[in-house]
Amino acid sequence: MKKKKVLFISSTGGHLNELLQLAPLFEKYDYKMGYMVFGTKDHMLTYPFKLLANCFISVYYFVKIRPKYIVTTGTHTAGPICYLGKIFGSKIIYIET
């Protein structure tokens, strides 16, 4: 049986720690791991450029992976890929941490 494609996404720190608690589930799915540009709203001069870069990276990952499900623990890093997923019919699973 073919494994379902799942994209797990979060930012660094606590959100990533929460998402990694799901690690036992990773092997049950066709999952991929990738990285995005770290950006924080505390640096308003560079943040818009990093957010734009993450939007392009999100498009790349979404086209490459074509996830059926997107699992996220939130933050701005996950926003662009969740919007893409919603537009193209992926199921979004948001876990409040």
For each residue, the residues with C-beta under 8 A, 3 or more apart:
1:
2: 30
3: 28 29 30
4: 29 30 68 69
5: 29 30 31 65 66 67 68 69
6: 29 30 31 67 68 69 70 71
7: 31 32 61 62 65 67 69 70 71 81 85 90
8: 19 22 26 31 33 71 72
9: 19 70 71 72 77 78 81 82
10: 15 16 18 19 72 73 74 75 77 78
11: 15 16 38 74 75 76 77 78
12: 15 16 38
13: 16 17
14: 17 18 97
15: 10 11 12 18 19 73 74 75 97
16: 10 11 12 13 19 20 73
17: 13 14 20 21
18: 10 14 15 21 73 95 97
19: 8 9 10 15 16 22 71 72 73 95
20: 16 17 23
21: 17 18
22: 8 19 25 26 71
23: 20 26
24: 27
25: 22 28 29
26: 8 22 23 29 31
27: 24
28: 3 25
29: 3 4 5 6 25 26 69
30: 2 3 4 5 6
31: 5 6 7 8 26
32: 7 61 64 65
33: 8
34: 57 61
35:
36: 53 54 57 58 77
37: 50 53 54 57
38: 11 12 50
39: 43 46 47 50 51 54 76 77
40: 43 47
41: 44 47 76
42:
43: 39 40 46 47
44: 41 47 48
45:
46: 39 43 49 50
47: 39 40 41 43 44 50 51
48: 44 51 52
49: 46 52 53
50: 37 38 39 46 47 53 54
51: 39 47 48 54 55 76 80
52: 48 49 55 56
53: 36 37 49 50 56 57
54: 36 37 39 50 51 57 58 77 80
55: 51 52 58 59 80
56: 52 53 59 60
57: 34 36 37 53 54 60 61
58: 36 54 55 61 62 80 81 84
59: 55 56 62 63 80 84
60: 56 57 63 64
61: 7 32 34 57 58 64 65 81
62: 7 58 59 65 66 67 81 84 85 88
63: 59 60 66
64: 32 60 61
65: 5 7 32 61 62
66: 5 62 63
67: 5 6 7 62 70 85 90
68: 4 5 6 90 91
69: 4 5 6 7 29 90 91 92 93
70: 6 7 9 67 78 81 82 85 90 91 92 93
71: 6 7 8 9 19 22 93 95
72: 8 9 10 19 78 81 82 92 93 94 95
73: 10 15 16 18 19 78 94 95 96 97
74: 10 11 15 78 94 95 96 97
75: 10 11 15 78 79
76: 11 39 41 51 79
77: 9 10 11 36 39 54
78: 9 10 11 70 72 73 74 75 81 82
79: 75 76 82 83
80: 51 54 55 58 59 83 84
81: 7 9 58 61 62 70 72 78 84 85
82: 9 70 72 78 79 85 86 92 94
83: 79 80 86 87
84: 58 59 62 80 81 87 88 90
85: 7 62 67 70 81 82 88 89 90 91 92
86: 82 83 90 92
87: 83 84
88: 62 84 85
89: 85
90: 7 67 68 69 70 84 85 86
91: 68 69 70 85
92: 69 70 72 82 85 86
93: 69 70 71 72
94: 72 73 74 82
95: 18 19 71 72 73 74
96: 73 74
97: 14 15 18 73 74
